Amino acid sequence: MATKILVIEDDVSILTGIVDLLHSEGYETYSATNGQKGIQIYKDTSPDLVLLDIMIPEKSGYDVCREIRKKDERIPIIMLTAKDQEIDKVVGLEVGADDYVVKPFGVKELLARIRSVLRRSQINPMLKESDEPIVFGDVRIEPKLLKGFKKKKEFEISLREIQLLRLFTQYPDEAIDRATILEKIWGISYQGTTRTLDQHIVKLRQKIEDDPSQPKFIQTVHGIGYRFKK
């Protein structure tokens, strides 16, 4: 069965070019020129990957990505952006994108990104282990439910946060640098700011720490990254 890719892009010439390219590579494609239609097609077709322009009408790419992530934490999403600015990349990653491609992009680059993200989604060992509970201190995480429990308090937790905790608990007391965490969890060699990771850590600490300003479990290792203490 052919891999299904949904392309959401409002520039018809770019959209047509991408669809033709994907067809020539054997992919089954669906397309939309605005965010609202894109979400509807996503619901109707259950694609294997989404190529998502940021600047689209009705719903922005960021909003579409957020809505998809509420329903599916695992589907690969690649953002398409005309702006080669750090903030666009950071926001895209923060709302749940797996990768981004800056316009204008070459055919080989786009296909390489697609193949890479699809490959990671199929073999990512973090996802295969995601049903096992994570227990430390007074915290218990139930991945099947996407919920966590601290004492008598219940909270929601995303798959990305679960993946971060799995990585940390596999290497207790070790300082893990930010670039390594981004590569293992997001699957990207990200050479710019690591703000997306730091924002996830802030949110995670708010859920699992007694005092997020003085974390006991996820500790900052200045100049390097983070260390997990049970």
Contacts in CASP RR format, 6 or more apart in sequence:
PFRMAT RR
TARGET T0000
AUTHOR 0000-0000-0000
METHOD contacts of the structure
MODEL  1
MATKILVIEDDVSILTGIVDLLHSEGYETYSATNGQKGIQIYKDTSPDLV
LLDIMIPEKSGYDVCREIRKKDERIPIIMLTAKDQEIDKVVGLEVGADDY
VVKPFGVKELLARIRSVLRRSQINPMLKESDEPIVFGDVRIEPKLLKGFK
KKKEFEISLREIQLLRLFTQYPDEAIDRATILEKIWGISYQGTTRTLDQH
IVKLRQKIEDDPSQPKFIQTVHGIGYRFKK
2 26 0 8 1.000
2 27 0 8 1.000
2 28 0 8 1.000
3 26 0 8 1.000
3 27 0 8 1.000
3 28 0 8 1.000
3 48 0 8 1.000
3 49 0 8 1.000
3 118 0 8 1.000
4 27 0 8 1.000
4 28 0 8 1.000
4 29 0 8 1.000
4 30 0 8 1.000
4 45 0 8 1.000
4 46 0 8 1.000
4 47 0 8 1.000
4 48 0 8 1.000
4 49 0 8 1.000
5 22 0 8 1.000
5 27 0 8 1.000
5 28 0 8 1.000
5 29 0 8 1.000
5 30 0 8 1.000
5 47 0 8 1.000
5 48 0 8 1.000
5 49 0 8 1.000
5 50 0 8 1.000
5 51 0 8 1.000
5 114 0 8 1.000
6 29 0 8 1.000
6 30 0 8 1.000
6 31 0 8 1.000
6 32 0 8 1.000
6 38 0 8 1.000
6 41 0 8 1.000
6 42 0 8 1.000
6 45 0 8 1.000
6 47 0 8 1.000
6 49 0 8 1.000
6 50 0 8 1.000
6 51 0 8 1.000
7 15 0 8 1.000
7 18 0 8 1.000
7 19 0 8 1.000
7 22 0 8 1.000
7 29 0 8 1.000
7 30 0 8 1.000
7 31 0 8 1.000
7 32 0 8 1.000
7 50 0 8 1.000
7 51 0 8 1.000
8 31 0 8 1.000
8 32 0 8 1.000
8 33 0 8 1.000
8 34 0 8 1.000
8 35 0 8 1.000
8 38 0 8 1.000
8 50 0 8 1.000
8 51 0 8 1.000
8 52 0 8 1.000
8 53 0 8 1.000
8 56 0 8 1.000
8 61 0 8 1.000
8 64 0 8 1.000
9 15 0 8 1.000
9 18 0 8 1.000
9 31 0 8 1.000
9 33 0 8 1.000
9 51 0 8 1.000
9 53 0 8 1.000
9 56 0 8 1.000
9 80 0 8 1.000
10 33 0 8 1.000
10 34 0 8 1.000
10 53 0 8 1.000
10 55 0 8 1.000
10 56 0 8 1.000
10 57 0 8 1.000
11 53 0 8 1.000
12 33 0 8 1.000
14 103 0 8 1.000
15 31 0 8 1.000
15 33 0 8 1.000
18 51 0 8 1.000
18 110 0 8 1.000
19 29 0 8 1.000
19 31 0 8 1.000
21 107 0 8 1.000
21 110 0 8 1.000
21 111 0 8 1.000
22 29 0 8 1.000
23 29 0 8 1.000
25 111 0 8 1.000
30 41 0 8 1.000
30 45 0 8 1.000
30 47 0 8 1.000
31 41 0 8 1.000
32 38 0 8 1.000
32 40 0 8 1.000
32 41 0 8 1.000
33 56 0 8 1.000
33 57 0 8 1.000
34 56 0 8 1.000
34 57 0 8 1.000
34 58 0 8 1.000
34 59 0 8 1.000
35 56 0 8 1.000
35 57 0 8 1.000
35 58 0 8 1.000
35 59 0 8 1.000
35 60 0 8 1.000
35 61 0 8 1.000
35 63 0 8 1.000
35 64 0 8 1.000
36 58 0 8 1.000
36 59 0 8 1.000
37 58 0 8 1.000
38 64 0 8 1.000
39 59 0 8 1.000
39 64 0 8 1.000
39 67 0 8 1.000
39 68 0 8 1.000
42 50 0 8 1.000
42 68 0 8 1.000
47 75 0 8 1.000
48 75 0 8 1.000
48 76 0 8 1.000
48 118 0 8 1.000
48 121 0 8 1.000
49 75 0 8 1.000
49 76 0 8 1.000
49 77 0 8 1.000
49 78 0 8 1.000
49 114 0 8 1.000
49 117 0 8 1.000
49 118 0 8 1.000
49 121 0 8 1.000
50 68 0 8 1.000
50 75 0 8 1.000
50 76 0 8 1.000
50 77 0 8 1.000
50 78 0 8 1.000
51 78 0 8 1.000
51 80 0 8 1.000
51 114 0 8 1.000
52 61 0 8 1.000
52 64 0 8 1.000
52 65 0 8 1.000
52 77 0 8 1.000
52 78 0 8 1.000
52 79 0 8 1.000
52 80 0 8 1.000
52 97 0 8 1.000
53 61 0 8 1.000
53 79 0 8 1.000
53 80 0 8 1.000
53 81 0 8 1.000
54 60 0 8 1.000
54 61 0 8 1.000
54 62 0 8 1.000
54 79 0 8 1.000
54 80 0 8 1.000
54 81 0 8 1.000
54 82 0 8 1.000
54 83 0 8 1.000
54 88 0 8 1.000
54 92 0 8 1.000
55 61 0 8 1.000
55 81 0 8 1.000
55 82 0 8 1.000
56 64 0 8 1.000
59 67 0 8 1.000
61 79 0 8 1.000
62 91 0 8 1.000
62 92 0 8 1.000
62 95 0 8 1.000
65 77 0 8 1.000
65 79 0 8 1.000
65 92 0 8 1.000
65 95 0 8 1.000
65 96 0 8 1.000
65 97 0 8 1.000
66 95 0 8 1.000
66 96 0 8 1.000
68 75 0 8 1.000
68 77 0 8 1.000
69 77 0 8 1.000
69 95 0 8 1.000
69 96 0 8 1.000
69 158 0 8 1.000
73 146 0 8 1.000
73 158 0 8 1.000
73 159 0 8 1.000
73 160 0 8 1.000
74 121 0 8 1.000
74 127 0 8 1.000
74 159 0 8 1.000
75 121 0 8 1.000
76 98 0 8 1.000
76 99 0 8 1.000
76 117 0 8 1.000
76 118 0 8 1.000
76 120 0 8 1.000
76 121 0 8 1.000
77 96 0 8 1.000
77 97 0 8 1.000
77 98 0 8 1.000
78 97 0 8 1.000
78 98 0 8 1.000
78 99 0 8 1.000
78 100 0 8 1.000
78 101 0 8 1.000
78 113 0 8 1.000
78 114 0 8 1.000
78 117 0 8 1.000
79 88 0 8 1.000
79 89 0 8 1.000
79 92 0 8 1.000
79 97 0 8 1.000
79 99 0 8 1.000
79 100 0 8 1.000
79 101 0 8 1.000
80 100 0 8 1.000
80 101 0 8 1.000
80 103 0 8 1.000
80 105 0 8 1.000
81 88 0 8 1.000
81 89 0 8 1.000
81 100 0 8 1.000
81 101 0 8 1.000
81 102 0 8 1.000
81 103 0 8 1.000
82 102 0 8 1.000
82 103 0 8 1.000
83 102 0 8 1.000
84 102 0 8 1.000
86 192 0 8 1.000
86 193 0 8 1.000
88 100 0 8 1.000
89 100 0 8 1.000
89 192 0 8 1.000
90 193 0 8 1.000
90 195 0 8 1.000
90 196 0 8 1.000
92 100 0 8 1.000
92 196 0 8 1.000
93 100 0 8 1.000
93 186 0 8 1.000
93 190 0 8 1.000
93 196 0 8 1.000
94 195 0 8 1.000
94 196 0 8 1.000
94 199 0 8 1.000
94 200 0 8 1.000
96 160 0 8 1.000
98 117 0 8 1.000
98 120 0 8 1.000
98 121 0 8 1.000
98 186 0 8 1.000
98 187 0 8 1.000
98 188 0 8 1.000
99 113 0 8 1.000
99 116 0 8 1.000
99 117 0 8 1.000
99 188 0 8 1.000
101 109 0 8 1.000
101 110 0 8 1.000
101 113 0 8 1.000
120 187 0 8 1.000
121 127 0 8 1.000
126 163 0 8 1.000
126 166 0 8 1.000
126 167 0 8 1.000
126 184 0 8 1.000
126 185 0 8 1.000
127 159 0 8 1.000
127 163 0 8 1.000
129 166 0 8 1.000
130 143 0 8 1.000
130 159 0 8 1.000
130 162 0 8 1.000
130 163 0 8 1.000
130 166 0 8 1.000
131 143 0 8 1.000
131 144 0 8 1.000
132 143 0 8 1.000
133 140 0 8 1.000
133 141 0 8 1.000
133 142 0 8 1.000
133 143 0 8 1.000
134 140 0 8 1.000
134 141 0 8 1.000
134 143 0 8 1.000
134 162 0 8 1.000
134 165 0 8 1.000
134 166 0 8 1.000
134 169 0 8 1.000
135 141 0 8 1.000
136 169 0 8 1.000
136 217 0 8 1.000
136 230 0 8 1.000
137 217 0 8 1.000
137 230 0 8 1.000
138 150 0 8 1.000
138 151 0 8 1.000
139 148 0 8 1.000
139 149 0 8 1.000
139 150 0 8 1.000
139 208 0 8 1.000
139 217 0 8 1.000
140 148 0 8 1.000
140 149 0 8 1.000
140 150 0 8 1.000
141 147 0 8 1.000
141 148 0 8 1.000
141 149 0 8 1.000
141 157 0 8 1.000
141 162 0 8 1.000
141 165 0 8 1.000
142 148 0 8 1.000
142 149 0 8 1.000
143 159 0 8 1.000
143 162 0 8 1.000
146 156 0 8 1.000
146 157 0 8 1.000
146 158 0 8 1.000
146 159 0 8 1.000
146 162 0 8 1.000
147 154 0 8 1.000
147 155 0 8 1.000
147 156 0 8 1.000
147 157 0 8 1.000
148 154 0 8 1.000
148 155 0 8 1.000
148 156 0 8 1.000
148 157 0 8 1.000
148 207 0 8 1.000
149 155 0 8 1.000
150 207 0 8 1.000
150 208 0 8 1.000
155 207 0 8 1.000
157 207 0 8 1.000
160 185 0 8 1.000
160 200 0 8 1.000
161 200 0 8 1.000
161 203 0 8 1.000
161 204 0 8 1.000
161 207 0 8 1.000
163 185 0 8 1.000
164 181 0 8 1.000
164 185 0 8 1.000
164 200 0 8 1.000
164 201 0 8 1.000
164 204 0 8 1.000
165 204 0 8 1.000
167 176 0 8 1.000
167 181 0 8 1.000
167 184 0 8 1.000
167 185 0 8 1.000
168 176 0 8 1.000
168 217 0 8 1.000
168 218 0 8 1.000
168 226 0 8 1.000
168 228 0 8 1.000
169 228 0 8 1.000
169 230 0 8 1.000
171 228 0 8 1.000
172 228 0 8 1.000
172 229 0 8 1.000
172 230 0 8 1.000
173 227 0 8 1.000
173 228 0 8 1.000
173 229 0 8 1.000
174 227 0 8 1.000
174 228 0 8 1.000
175 221 0 8 1.000
175 224 0 8 1.000
175 225 0 8 1.000
175 226 0 8 1.000
175 227 0 8 1.000
176 224 0 8 1.000
176 225 0 8 1.000
176 226 0 8 1.000
176 227 0 8 1.000
177 224 0 8 1.000
177 225 0 8 1.000
178 194 0 8 1.000
178 197 0 8 1.000
178 198 0 8 1.000
178 224 0 8 1.000
178 225 0 8 1.000
178 226 0 8 1.000
179 189 0 8 1.000
179 190 0 8 1.000
179 194 0 8 1.000
181 197 0 8 1.000
181 225 0 8 1.000
181 226 0 8 1.000
182 188 0 8 1.000
182 189 0 8 1.000
182 190 0 8 1.000
182 194 0 8 1.000
182 196 0 8 1.000
182 197 0 8 1.000
183 189 0 8 1.000
183 190 0 8 1.000
185 197 0 8 1.000
186 196 0 8 1.000
190 196 0 8 1.000
201 218 0 8 1.000
201 226 0 8 1.000
202 212 0 8 1.000
204 218 0 8 1.000
205 212 0 8 1.000
205 215 0 8 1.000
205 217 0 8 1.000
205 218 0 8 1.000
206 212 0 8 1.000
208 217 0 8 1.000
208 218 0 8 1.000
209 215 0 8 1.000
209 216 0 8 1.000
209 217 0 8 1.000
209 218 0 8 1.000
210 216 0 8 1.000
216 229 0 8 1.000
217 228 0 8 1.000
217 229 0 8 1.000
217 230 0 8 1.000
218 226 0 8 1.000
218 227 0 8 1.000
218 228 0 8 1.000
219 226 0 8 1.000
219 227 0 8 1.000
219 228 0 8 1.000
219 229 0 8 1.000
220 226 0 8 1.000
220 227 0 8 1.000
221 227 0 8 1.000
END
